[in-house]
Amino acid sequence: MVACGLGFSELQMRLGADIIDVLRGGYDADMVQERFLIYGEAGRALYARAALSLDVVYPLAYSTFFACLIVMGAVSSRARYLAIVPIVVALLDLGENISIYLLLTNFPDITDAQIARASTLTVAKWWMVVLMLLVAFGQLFVRLTMLALRTIAPLGARLYWPAARIG
């Protein structure tokens, strides 16, 4: 995941502007036009290649990591079903990547509907990323709290009821 992050930083540096799939609030035709002109033809080609290579590996990596984190931190067998959340995030991200690829390769002949679809997928992805983080770290927090309480409880019993040890 770190390597992908470095790859995205390098990509944005070469493009001269942020990639559009990091725009959590979405984007419209004017913003796409502005960004794609900044990228230039070579930049759009580079971004298109990255959308179907680097940005395919990244969702697979982070969704696997967070799904495992959720399963390992699950406090019940039912809570393991929450591992579906990172999978949904990855599917949204992959759909977004395909939509962005189509925008990049068909520019300037793109429609408002194509832009709206890509933007909607971007916004949905980021909302699901927030949910994924809440679920993963929430599960982990509950699991660690339960473990700490089980570890501390026997100590507390000996401290508060010393007569129980004398017997």
SEZA-848683 format. One record per residue: residue number from 1; residue in three letters; x, y, z of N, C-alpha, C in turn. Coordinates in steps of 0.001 Angstrom, whole numbers, plus 500000, padded with zeros to 6 digits. Layout:
<recs>
+-----+-----+--------+--------+--------+--------+--------+--------+--------+--------+--------+
:   k :   r :   n_c1 :   n_c2 :   n_c3 :  ca_c1 :  ca_c2 :  ca_c3 :   c_c1 :   c_c2 :   c_c3 :
+-----+-----+--------+--------+--------+--------+--------+--------+--------+--------+--------+
: NUM : ala :      X :      Y :      Z :      X :      Y :      Z :      X :      Y :      Z :
...
+-----+-----+--------+--------+--------+--------+--------+--------+--------+--------+--------+
</recs>
This chain:
<recs>
+-----+-----+--------+--------+--------+--------+--------+--------+--------+--------+--------+
:   k :   r :   n_c1 :   n_c2 :   n_c3 :  ca_c1 :  ca_c2 :  ca_c3 :   c_c1 :   c_c2 :   c_c3 :
+-----+-----+--------+--------+--------+--------+--------+--------+--------+--------+--------+
:   1 : met : 500830 : 498809 : 500000 : 500000 : 500000 : 500000 : 500875 : 501254 : 500000 :
:   2 : val : 502006 : 501168 : 500697 : 502925 : 502307 : 500739 : 503477 : 502581 : 499344 :
:   3 : ala : 503839 : 501518 : 498630 : 504372 : 501678 : 497274 : 503339 : 502336 : 496364 :
:   4 : cys : 502076 : 501947 : 496510 : 501014 : 502564 : 495702 : 500877 : 504041 : 496046 :
:   5 : gly : 500940 : 504361 : 497340 : 500868 : 505757 : 497761 : 501983 : 506592 : 497157 :
:   6 : leu : 503181 : 506027 : 497134 : 504305 : 506729 : 496508 : 504083 : 506875 : 495006 :
:   7 : gly : 503515 : 505847 : 494396 : 503211 : 505913 : 492965 : 502213 : 507008 : 492645 :
:   8 : phe : 501187 : 507153 : 493496 : 500197 : 508212 : 493278 : 500811 : 509592 : 493472 :
:   9 : ser : 501705 : 509726 : 494442 : 502386 : 511014 : 494647 : 503206 : 511385 : 493416 :
:  10 : glu : 503915 : 510403 : 492881 : 504711 : 510628 : 491671 : 503807 : 510999 : 490495 :
:  11 : leu : 502688 : 510302 : 490363 : 501739 : 510582 : 489278 : 501241 : 512020 : 489361 :
:  12 : gln : 500810 : 512443 : 490546 : 500289 : 513806 : 490706 : 501373 : 514846 : 490436 :
:  13 : met : 502597 : 514535 : 490823 : 503691 : 515465 : 490553 : 503902 : 515611 : 489041 :
:  14 : arg : 503858 : 514509 : 488335 : 504047 : 514559 : 486877 : 502879 : 515229 : 486168 :
:  15 : leu : 501668 : 515074 : 486722 : 500491 : 515672 : 486088 : 500408 : 517173 : 486327 :
:  16 : gly : 500970 : 517639 : 487424 : 500912 : 519057 : 487748 : 499652 : 519461 : 488487 :
:  17 : ala : 498840 : 518492 : 488868 : 497604 : 518752 : 489622 : 497157 : 517438 : 490256 :
:  18 : asp : 496260 : 517550 : 491236 : 495710 : 516346 : 491866 : 494954 : 515511 : 490846 :
:  19 : ile : 494979 : 514193 : 491046 : 494141 : 513324 : 490227 : 492701 : 513511 : 490698 :
:  20 : ile : 491755 : 513324 : 489800 : 490378 : 513682 : 490155 : 489734 : 512705 : 491132 :
:  21 : asp : 490254 : 511495 : 491244 : 489600 : 510565 : 492163 : 489937 : 510807 : 493631 :
:  22 : val : 490746 : 511829 : 493921 : 490969 : 512210 : 495316 : 490046 : 513357 : 495737 :
:  23 : leu : 489233 : 513840 : 494824 : 488322 : 514951 : 495118 : 487073 : 514397 : 495796 :
:  24 : arg : 487103 : 514368 : 497126 : 486045 : 513720 : 497913 : 484659 : 514296 : 497669 :
:  25 : gly : 484596 : 515556 : 497301 : 483308 : 516196 : 497060 : 482802 : 516024 : 495641 :
:  26 : gly : 483557 : 515298 : 494821 : 483151 : 515093 : 493437 : 483673 : 516195 : 492534 :
:  27 : tyr : 483199 : 516183 : 491300 : 483672 : 517138 : 490302 : 482620 : 517301 : 489226 :
:  28 : asp : 482726 : 518414 : 488498 : 481780 : 518699 : 487416 : 482554 : 518846 : 486110 :
:  29 : ala : 481834 : 519153 : 485043 : 482441 : 519246 : 483708 : 483533 : 520311 : 483663 :
:  30 : asp : 483304 : 521450 : 484306 : 484312 : 522515 : 484290 : 485608 : 522076 : 484969 :
:  31 : met : 485473 : 521401 : 486103 : 486658 : 520953 : 486825 : 487410 : 519883 : 486024 :
:  32 : val : 486675 : 518961 : 485423 : 487306 : 517924 : 484603 : 488040 : 518570 : 483432 :
:  33 : gln : 487379 : 519501 : 482772 : 487997 : 520214 : 481636 : 489291 : 520888 : 482082 :
:  34 : glu : 489223 : 521604 : 483194 : 490390 : 522320 : 483709 : 491536 : 521359 : 484031 :
:  35 : arg : 491230 : 520295 : 484776 : 492267 : 519331 : 485161 : 492865 : 518633 : 483949 :
:  36 : phe : 492016 : 518189 : 483040 : 492509 : 517439 : 481885 : 493382 : 518311 : 480982 :
:  37 : leu : 493082 : 519599 : 480919 : 493934 : 520508 : 480146 : 495275 : 520712 : 480842 :
:  38 : ile : 495261 : 520789 : 482170 : 496514 : 520901 : 482928 : 497370 : 519654 : 482705 :
:  39 : tyr : 496746 : 518483 : 482728 : 497489 : 517233 : 482541 : 498159 : 517179 : 481170 :
:  40 : gly : 497482 : 517734 : 480165 : 497987 : 517636 : 478796 : 497754 : 516239 : 478236 :
:  41 : glu : 498033 : 516086 : 476957 : 497778 : 514802 : 476296 : 498635 : 513678 : 476892 :
:  42 : ala : 499906 : 513955 : 477103 : 500804 : 512940 : 477674 : 500399 : 512599 : 479110 :
:  43 : gly : 499997 : 513607 : 479874 : 499558 : 513385 : 481252 : 498282 : 512564 : 481319 :
:  44 : arg : 497352 : 512848 : 480401 : 496107 : 512066 : 480370 : 496401 : 510605 : 480035 :
:  45 : ala : 497329 : 510380 : 479110 : 497707 : 509005 : 478753 : 498363 : 508299 : 479944 :
:  46 : leu : 499218 : 509022 : 480664 : 499872 : 508467 : 481854 : 498841 : 508131 : 482929 :
:  47 : tyr : 497921 : 509058 : 483180 : 496871 : 508857 : 484184 : 495983 : 507681 : 483779 :
:  48 : ala : 495657 : 507563 : 482496 : 494818 : 506455 : 482021 : 495505 : 505116 : 482282 :
:  49 : arg : 496809 : 505043 : 482017 : 497544 : 503797 : 482295 : 497539 : 503494 : 483790 :
:  50 : ala : 497740 : 504521 : 484602 : 497751 : 504331 : 486057 : 496378 : 503904 : 486573 :
:  51 : ala : 495311 : 504421 : 485957 : 493951 : 504080 : 486392 : 493659 : 502599 : 486227 :
:  52 : leu : 494292 : 501971 : 485241 : 494045 : 500546 : 485000 : 495208 : 499653 : 485441 :
:  53 : ser : 496177 : 500219 : 486138 : 497272 : 499397 : 486663 : 497446 : 499680 : 488157 :
:  54 : leu : 498117 : 500768 : 488477 : 498370 : 501135 : 489864 : 497071 : 501255 : 490655 :
:  55 : asp : 496069 : 501875 : 490056 : 494810 : 502103 : 490767 : 493880 : 500893 : 490707 :
:  56 : val : 494370 : 499771 : 490216 : 493662 : 498497 : 490360 : 494317 : 497707 : 491489 :
:  57 : val : 495638 : 497773 : 491559 : 496375 : 497081 : 492616 : 496017 : 497668 : 493984 :
:  58 : tyr : 495933 : 498985 : 494061 : 495693 : 499657 : 495342 : 494374 : 499240 : 496004 :
:  59 : pro : 493230 : 499263 : 495305 : 491994 : 498821 : 495958 : 492042 : 497354 : 496399 :
:  60 : leu : 492703 : 496524 : 495621 : 492828 : 495118 : 496012 : 493658 : 494987 : 497284 :
:  61 : ala : 494722 : 495782 : 497393 : 495591 : 495731 : 498574 : 494877 : 496250 : 499819 :
:  62 : tyr : 494290 : 497448 : 499734 : 493686 : 497999 : 500953 : 492410 : 497265 : 501343 :
:  63 : ser : 491644 : 496774 : 500381 : 490420 : 496051 : 500748 : 490764 : 494726 : 501419 :
:  64 : thr : 491810 : 494063 : 500948 : 492251 : 492820 : 501593 : 492734 : 493103 : 503010 :
:  65 : phe : 493539 : 494147 : 503166 : 494049 : 494514 : 504488 : 492909 : 494805 : 505464 :
:  66 : phe : 491971 : 495663 : 505057 : 490899 : 496042 : 505968 : 489902 : 494908 : 506200 :
:  67 : ala : 489664 : 494070 : 505208 : 488788 : 492911 : 505419 : 489410 : 491978 : 506456 :
:  68 : cys : 490711 : 491747 : 506360 : 491401 : 490908 : 507348 : 491376 : 491551 : 508727 :
:  69 : leu : 491576 : 492854 : 508784 : 491539 : 493568 : 510057 : 490161 : 493436 : 510704 :
:  70 : ile : 489119 : 493549 : 509908 : 487754 : 493424 : 510427 : 487499 : 492001 : 510915 :
:  71 : val : 487906 : 491013 : 510154 : 487699 : 489615 : 510559 : 488491 : 489307 : 511826 :
:  72 : met : 489738 : 489752 : 511889 : 490562 : 489490 : 513073 : 490046 : 490224 : 514304 :
:  73 : gly : 489461 : 491377 : 514100 : 488960 : 492155 : 515220 : 487516 : 491863 : 515573 :
:  74 : ala : 486881 : 490979 : 514816 : 485453 : 490704 : 515020 : 485198 : 490171 : 516423 :
:  75 : val : 484192 : 490736 : 517068 : 483850 : 490323 : 518426 : 482804 : 489211 : 518437 :
:  76 : ser : 482257 : 488902 : 517288 : 481302 : 487802 : 517168 : 481379 : 487260 : 515747 :
:  77 : ser : 480812 : 486080 : 515555 : 480844 : 485496 : 514212 : 480035 : 486344 : 513231 :
:  78 : arg : 478983 : 486980 : 513706 : 478180 : 487845 : 512834 : 478944 : 489095 : 512411 :
:  79 : ala : 479786 : 489597 : 513297 : 480551 : 490810 : 512997 : 481527 : 490585 : 511850 :
:  80 : arg : 481867 : 489341 : 511589 : 482778 : 489042 : 510476 : 482152 : 489401 : 509132 :
:  81 : tyr : 480830 : 489431 : 509077 : 480159 : 489804 : 507832 : 480444 : 491257 : 507448 :
:  82 : leu : 480897 : 492046 : 508405 : 481248 : 493435 : 508111 : 482449 : 493532 : 507174 :
:  83 : ala : 483127 : 492421 : 506944 : 484247 : 492400 : 505995 : 483773 : 492703 : 504576 :
:  84 : ile : 482469 : 492689 : 504357 : 481913 : 493040 : 503045 : 482142 : 494526 : 502739 :
:  85 : val : 482254 : 495357 : 503768 : 482407 : 496803 : 503563 : 483655 : 497129 : 502729 :
:  86 : pro : 484844 : 496598 : 503063 : 486005 : 496895 : 502212 : 485857 : 496360 : 500784 :
:  87 : ile : 485129 : 495280 : 500636 : 484908 : 494734 : 499292 : 484050 : 495692 : 498476 :
:  88 : val : 483026 : 496267 : 499111 : 482183 : 497258 : 498432 : 483019 : 498482 : 498052 :
:  89 : val : 483896 : 498912 : 498960 : 484768 : 500061 : 498661 : 485630 : 499758 : 497437 :
:  90 : ala : 486210 : 498566 : 497402 : 487068 : 498197 : 496268 : 486275 : 498166 : 494966 :
:  91 : leu : 485052 : 497644 : 495005 : 484227 : 497602 : 493791 : 483883 : 499010 : 493308 :
:  92 : leu : 483545 : 499900 : 494249 : 483284 : 501293 : 493876 : 484537 : 501934 : 493282 :
:  93 : asp : 485681 : 501672 : 493893 : 486945 : 502235 : 493415 : 487270 : 501723 : 492011 :
:  94 : leu : 487072 : 500444 : 491781 : 487339 : 499888 : 490449 : 486382 : 500467 : 489405 :
:  95 : gly : 485110 : 500624 : 489775 : 484151 : 501261 : 488865 : 484536 : 502697 : 488566 :
:  96 : glu : 484974 : 503396 : 489588 : 485446 : 504775 : 489419 : 486653 : 504814 : 488475 :
:  97 : asn : 487581 : 503885 : 488647 : 488780 : 503843 : 487801 : 488420 : 503632 : 486337 :
:  98 : ile : 487488 : 502737 : 486081 : 487049 : 502493 : 484700 : 486398 : 503747 : 484132 :
:  99 : ser : 485555 : 504398 : 484937 : 484889 : 505624 : 484482 : 485897 : 506728 : 484185 :
: 100 : ile : 486881 : 506878 : 485048 : 487910 : 507901 : 484835 : 488752 : 507553 : 483612 :
: 101 : tyr : 489073 : 506285 : 483438 : 489818 : 505855 : 482253 : 489066 : 506248 : 480982 :
: 102 : leu : 487759 : 506007 : 480969 : 486956 : 506359 : 479794 : 486922 : 507868 : 479566 :
: 103 : leu : 486862 : 508640 : 480646 : 486918 : 510098 : 480505 : 488256 : 510526 : 479904 :
: 104 : leu : 489333 : 509972 : 480431 : 490675 : 510352 : 479981 : 490924 : 509982 : 478526 :
: 105 : thr : 490475 : 508813 : 478132 : 490774 : 508343 : 476773 : 489825 : 508919 : 475727 :
: 106 : asn : 488670 : 509423 : 476145 : 487715 : 509995 : 475193 : 487705 : 511522 : 475193 :
: 107 : phe : 488501 : 512133 : 476076 : 488549 : 513595 : 476156 : 489018 : 514162 : 474820 :
: 108 : pro : 488389 : 515189 : 474304 : 487374 : 516081 : 474871 : 485932 : 515658 : 474572 :
: 109 : asp : 485753 : 514514 : 473934 : 484401 : 514068 : 473566 : 483762 : 513266 : 474691 :
: 110 : ile : 483531 : 513930 : 475814 : 482899 : 513273 : 476955 : 481610 : 514002 : 477297 :
: 111 : thr : 480665 : 513262 : 477849 : 479355 : 513836 : 478153 : 479252 : 514178 : 479637 :
: 112 : asp : 478274 : 515013 : 479943 : 478004 : 515338 : 481345 : 477589 : 514091 : 482120 :
: 113 : ala : 476890 : 513175 : 481465 : 476459 : 511934 : 482125 : 477664 : 511077 : 482514 :
: 114 : gln : 478664 : 511014 : 481644 : 479877 : 510251 : 481962 : 480609 : 510875 : 483149 :
: 115 : ile : 480675 : 512185 : 483155 : 481331 : 512896 : 484260 : 480547 : 512692 : 485551 :
: 116 : ala : 479221 : 512778 : 485467 : 478377 : 512588 : 486651 : 478542 : 511180 : 487215 :
: 117 : arg : 478614 : 510171 : 486340 : 478796 : 508789 : 486805 : 480132 : 508652 : 487538 :
: 118 : ala : 481196 : 509158 : 486942 : 482517 : 509065 : 487571 : 482537 : 509814 : 488902 :
: 119 : ser : 481960 : 511003 : 488926 : 481927 : 511807 : 490142 : 481110 : 511129 : 491241 :
: 120 : thr : 479974 : 510555 : 490868 : 479130 : 509849 : 491841 : 479882 : 508665 : 492438 :
: 121 : leu : 480595 : 507935 : 491605 : 481390 : 506809 : 492107 : 482497 : 507293 : 493038 :
: 122 : thr : 483104 : 508437 : 492723 : 484146 : 509000 : 493582 : 483583 : 509359 : 494951 :
: 123 : val : 482464 : 510063 : 494968 : 481850 : 510467 : 496243 : 481415 : 509239 : 497040 :
: 124 : ala : 480775 : 508277 : 496379 : 480328 : 507053 : 497057 : 481521 : 506290 : 497630 :
: 125 : lys : 482592 : 506230 : 496870 : 483799 : 505540 : 497347 : 484307 : 506182 : 498634 :
: 126 : trp : 484387 : 507513 : 498656 : 484933 : 508179 : 499837 : 484027 : 508028 : 501052 :
: 127 : trp : 482709 : 508037 : 500871 : 481802 : 507794 : 501996 : 481989 : 506374 : 502525 :
: 128 : met : 482163 : 505433 : 501616 : 482368 : 504048 : 502035 : 483744 : 503856 : 502675 :
: 129 : val : 484736 : 504635 : 502260 : 486048 : 504579 : 502910 : 485906 : 504992 : 504372 :
: 130 : val : 485139 : 506051 : 504622 : 484903 : 506497 : 506004 : 484225 : 505383 : 506793 :
: 131 : leu : 483194 : 504769 : 506217 : 482501 : 503667 : 506890 : 483465 : 502508 : 507145 :
: 132 : met : 484281 : 502183 : 506161 : 485243 : 501087 : 506305 : 486203 : 501349 : 507466 :
: 133 : leu : 486711 : 502563 : 507562 : 487632 : 502903 : 508642 : 486939 : 502840 : 510000 :
: 134 : leu : 485707 : 503339 : 510063 : 484953 : 503270 : 511319 : 484707 : 501828 : 511740 :
: 135 : val : 484310 : 500994 : 510799 : 484045 : 499587 : 511106 : 485333 : 498887 : 511531 :
: 136 : ala : 486391 : 499046 : 510752 : 487645 : 498340 : 511038 : 488225 : 498753 : 512386 :
: 137 : phe : 488364 : 500043 : 512602 : 488978 : 500487 : 513841 : 488011 : 500394 : 515017 :
: 138 : gly : 486710 : 500484 : 514753 : 485715 : 500252 : 515801 : 485767 : 498819 : 516296 :
: 139 : gln : 485813 : 497873 : 515362 : 485924 : 496455 : 515722 : 487204 : 496205 : 516515 :
: 140 : leu : 488291 : 496764 : 516038 : 489576 : 496577 : 516699 : 489559 : 497178 : 518106 :
: 141 : phe : 488962 : 498347 : 518251 : 488861 : 498993 : 519561 : 488053 : 498134 : 520528 :
: 142 : val : 486909 : 497642 : 520079 : 486066 : 496798 : 520940 : 486820 : 495533 : 521329 :
: 143 : arg : 487482 : 494918 : 520363 : 488236 : 493686 : 520627 : 489341 : 493929 : 521652 :
: 144 : leu : 490105 : 495005 : 521493 : 491187 : 495312 : 522429 : 490651 : 495678 : 523810 :
: 145 : thr : 489519 : 496369 : 523851 : 488895 : 496711 : 525135 : 488465 : 495448 : 525865 :
: 146 : met : 487842 : 494521 : 525143 : 487416 : 493258 : 525760 : 488623 : 492476 : 526277 :
: 147 : leu : 489689 : 492461 : 525520 : 490908 : 491763 : 525930 : 491502 : 492413 : 527179 :
: 148 : ala : 491538 : 493730 : 527203 : 492073 : 494447 : 528361 : 491233 : 494184 : 529602 :
: 149 : leu : 489914 : 494174 : 529449 : 489042 : 493923 : 530598 : 489218 : 492505 : 531128 :
: 150 : arg : 489398 : 491544 : 530242 : 489627 : 490164 : 530687 : 490966 : 490037 : 531409 :
: 151 : thr : 491937 : 490819 : 531002 : 493254 : 490773 : 531633 : 493233 : 491479 : 532979 :
: 152 : ile : 492528 : 492589 : 533054 : 492494 : 493395 : 534274 : 491551 : 492809 : 535316 :
: 153 : ala : 490473 : 492190 : 534921 : 489453 : 491694 : 535850 : 490025 : 490756 : 536916 :
: 154 : pro : 490841 : 489767 : 536572 : 491383 : 488906 : 537631 : 492266 : 489667 : 538615 :
: 155 : leu : 493001 : 490651 : 538138 : 493824 : 491465 : 539032 : 492952 : 492251 : 539991 :
: 156 : gly : 491878 : 492812 : 539481 : 490959 : 493586 : 540307 : 490308 : 492727 : 541372 :
: 157 : ala : 489977 : 491498 : 541037 : 489350 : 490595 : 542005 : 490301 : 490324 : 543162 :
: 158 : arg : 491561 : 490142 : 542885 : 492530 : 489881 : 543953 : 492762 : 491122 : 544803 :
: 159 : leu : 492690 : 492313 : 544197 : 492914 : 493543 : 544951 : 491745 : 493870 : 545862 :
: 160 : tyr : 490525 : 493650 : 545388 : 489350 : 494034 : 546158 : 488889 : 492951 : 547119 :
: 161 : trp : 489235 : 491729 : 546871 : 488816 : 490636 : 547749 : 490022 : 489814 : 548184 :
: 162 : pro : 490906 : 490440 : 548968 : 492118 : 489719 : 549377 : 491807 : 488494 : 550229 :
: 163 : ala : 490695 : 488477 : 550931 : 490337 : 487331 : 551769 : 490123 : 486086 : 550924 :
: 164 : ala : 489787 : 486261 : 549697 : 489540 : 485124 : 548817 : 490826 : 484328 : 548599 :
: 165 : arg : 491969 : 484968 : 548745 : 493239 : 484265 : 548535 : 493683 : 483532 : 549801 :
: 166 : ile : 493205 : 483937 : 550966 : 493676 : 483376 : 552234 : 493176 : 481947 : 552413 :
: 167 : gly : 491980 : 481689 : 552112 : 491238 : 480492 : 552320 : 491876 : 479226 : 552287 :
+-----+-----+--------+--------+--------+--------+--------+--------+--------+--------+--------+
</recs>
